[in-house]
Amino acid sequence: MPRLERVPEAHIEYAYGIYLLEPKHRLIKALKKRYKPSIHGHKTWGSSFLLMDYLQHHGIRRGAAGMEIGCGWGGVSVFCASHFRAQMTAVDLDQAVFPYVDVLAELNGVAVEHLQADFAKLKAPELGKQRYLFGSDICFWDSLVKPLARLVNRSFKAGVERVVITDPGRPTFYEFCDMMSKKYDTRLQEWYAIEPDRFEGEVVDIRPKK
Ligand SMILES: C[S@@+](CC[C@H](N)C(=O)[O-])C[C@H]1O[C@@H](n2cnc3c(N)ncnc32)[C@H](O)[C@@H]1O
């Protein structure tokens, strides 16, 4: 069991070594009046805790560059920056998520770059700077399956070493995993997180074949 961590004020959560803000926190209430994410990026989803837990067991190199695609509030970026001193870029199509990323990064004393972009349009110059690509709950529509698969193809061609994606277990995610297993070293596993609450889902860890 993890060490009990007392939170400094009400409506702050602690999970996997980082502080998160609950919807009732005054800063979130203030942000919600001004910025309204419109593609489901309105909270930290359970899949991001799955990814944090998984990376605690199957970590990344300290100080490496990583990109979180479909970052929402950027919990995974903040975790990687805090836990592995990773140089993280948080990418989302929806500009309205970035004030939430900034507040979480500030709260945890880390720096996270951001980039407003459609992941379907990310090209080799941006991808080639990254060692890792991460995503949690980003394959939730049929229309996202092929663009995500093509993104992985471009990423490996550009020199990315590893892509890790978590999901609650949607049919679209399994379709993506099937596509990946035909081309790459693809490890799909059931996983669970225990912080801040129990959450079960799937994690796929993809690497180019040697
Ligand atoms: C279900 S939320 C998950 C957010 C975050 N990863 C998490 O687990 O808390 C999906 C996120 O993907 C973003 N998104 C959807 N389609 C995208 C695209 N084509 N390119 C980049 N981001 C996208 C949405 O704006 C949203 O923030």
The ligand as an ORCA input file, in Angstrom:
! r2SCAN-3c Opt
* xyz 0 1
  C     -11.385     11.205    -23.235
  S     -10.326     12.623    -23.255
  C      -8.876     11.977    -22.435
  C      -8.014     13.054    -21.869
  C      -6.778     12.578    -21.108
  N      -5.902     11.814    -21.968
  C      -7.158     11.786    -19.889
  O      -7.016     10.544    -19.898
  O      -7.607     12.374    -18.902
  C      -9.788     12.687    -24.972
  C      -8.885     13.864    -25.303
  O      -8.400     13.713    -26.642
  C      -8.479     14.956    -27.302
  N      -8.570     14.693    -28.749
  C      -9.606     14.131    -29.404
  N      -9.319     14.001    -30.720
  C      -8.055     14.498    -30.887
  C      -7.201     14.646    -32.021
  N      -7.580     14.252    -33.243
  N      -5.975     15.197    -31.844
  C      -5.571     15.601    -30.594
  N      -6.354     15.495    -29.485
  C      -7.578     14.942    -29.634
  C      -9.715     15.637    -26.702
  O      -9.731     17.037    -26.878
  C      -9.595     15.215    -25.237
  O      -8.834     16.129    -24.489
*
